[in-house]
Amino acid sequence: MEPVFPFALVLPRPAPDGLTRALHQQLRAAILDGRLGAGTPLPATRRVAAALGLGRNTVVAAYDLLVAEGYVQPRTGATAVVADLAHRRGSRSPHARGERRLDPAWSMPELQPETPRILPERSFRLGVPEHRLFPHDTWRRLNARALRRWSRAPFGYPPSEGLPELREAIARHVALARAVACSAGDVLVTSGAQQAFDLLARLLVVPGRTRVAVENPGYPPLRAAFLAAGAQLVPVRVDDEGLCVDELPDDVRVVSVTPSHQSPTGVALSLPRRRALLAFARRHDTLVVEDDYDGEFRFGGRPLDALQTLDREGRVFYVGTFSKSLFPALRKGFVVAPEWARAPLAAVKHCVDSHSDAITQMVLADFLREGHLARHVRRMRAVYDARRAALLEAIAGPLGHWLEPMPSEAGLHLAARLRDPRDAPRVFAAARRDAPGAQPTLDYAVAGVEPEPALAFGYGVIDAEAIAPAFARMRRVLLR
C-alpha cells in the first residue's frame, strides 16, 4: 500500500501511552518541524487506519486532539488541513529552542536578506542591465561549444583560483578596460562580487578586533560580509568627491571603497582623494578593497586611474564583476590580489568553495577572448548614455524644483539630492508611485547614521522615452 504520509510513522504495539497518543505526538512533531507544511490536507481517517493497521476511531481521536490544540484546521465538507503556525512557532517549535545554540550574530538585522521587491520589468531599478540587447545567440553557441569540450575532458575538479584561460582573459580585459596592471596569476575567479567580499573579509579580519571603514551610504551586502566575519564597521561620510578620506580614523586596518562609481550616490573618488587614500594606507599600514562593479560604462572623458593602478606597495585588492556588463545570473566575479596575498586568498577560496562552475568559466573565457564583451560594452554604452541624458534632462526639467543631480559619469544609475530635505517624505512617496525602482540613498546607510537625503535612479532597464512621462507624473503629484 502507498504510504499515506511523506515520512515513516513508528507506532509500537503496545504503545506506552496508547496508540492514539503515539500517533498524535508523531503527527504534531511533523507539523512543528515542517514536514507537514501549513495548508497540507490530512489523509482521510479510513485510509490512514487501513495503511497503519489501526482502528478508525484511533485515527479520528488523534486528529481531534490536533484540532483541539490548533495544529489542524477543520473544514466543513472538506478535508482538514494543517494550520498556519507562524504566530506560535516561536514558543513551541523545537527549531525556536534550537536557535539559542546558534551564533547570535546571524540574527542581526544587517545580515538578513532583503525581500525582493516586485517591480515592473521596465523600471528605474538599480543594478540590473538591459537583457533585450544581449547577444543571446552568441552566448548559446559558446555554451554549446563549451559543453562539447567538457564532455570529452576528464571529470576532475577545476583549480580553486579559476580556469587558467579565464584568469588570462580577465587579466587582459581589466588591463584594456580599466588600466589595471596584472597577470593571470594575480586573478582569482569568484562566484560574483559577493563571494569576493566574503573571501576578503575572512582573509583580512580578525574577529572582534579589525576595524573596517565603509562608505556611508554604501553597498549593504559588502558591509554584511565584513560584519559576518566579525569586523567592527566604521561608517565614513561621502560627498561629491567620494569618500571623505580626511575623516578616516587612524586605527582602521581595511578601507572599502567604490571609487569609479560610488554606490549608491554615483560620484567618483577624485584624484586628490585617491592619492590621499593611498598615502593614508601607507602611513597606517592599511589595506584597501576597491569595488569596481560597473566601471566599464563611462560617459565622460578619460576615466581616473583605478586605485590598484596607482598602488605601488601591494595594498589594494581590486574586485570586479560581470553582473552589470553581462548579467547577474552569470555569478562570475574576480579579485586582483597583491602578490603576497595570492596564496592565502586561494586557500580561503578552497576552504569556502573548492572551485567555481567550470562550464560557465569556459564560456566566459571564450566570450572575452573573442572580443564579444568589448563589442557588447561599446554597444550598450551608447544605449545607456542616451538613457542617462534623458534622465538628467528630466531631473533638471520637471523635477528641478525638488532635485539636484549629483556628479556622475559612469555606471548604470545616478542619484539626485533633495534641494530641501524637508521634502523627502513627499518626494520618496511620489517616486514609489510613479518611478518604481528608484531608491532613497537612505536605504544604503548604516543604521543610525543618516546621510543627506537623495534619490537614486537606475537606467539599465528603463527606456529613454519612458523617463520624461514618469517624471511629469511625479511633478503633478508633488505640485498637488
Beta strands, then each sheet from edge to edge (+ up, - down):
strand 1: 72-75
strand 2: 78-82
strand 3: 187-190
strand 4: 211-216
strand 5: 232-239
strand 6: 242-243
strand 7: 254-257
strand 8: 287-292
strand 9: 316-321
strand 10: 333-336
strand 11: 403-405
strand 12: 413-418
strand 13: 439-440
strand 14: 454-458
sheet 1: 1+ 2-
sheet 2: 3+ 10- 9+ 8+ 7+ 4+ 5+ 6-
sheet 3: 11+ 12- 14+ 13-
end
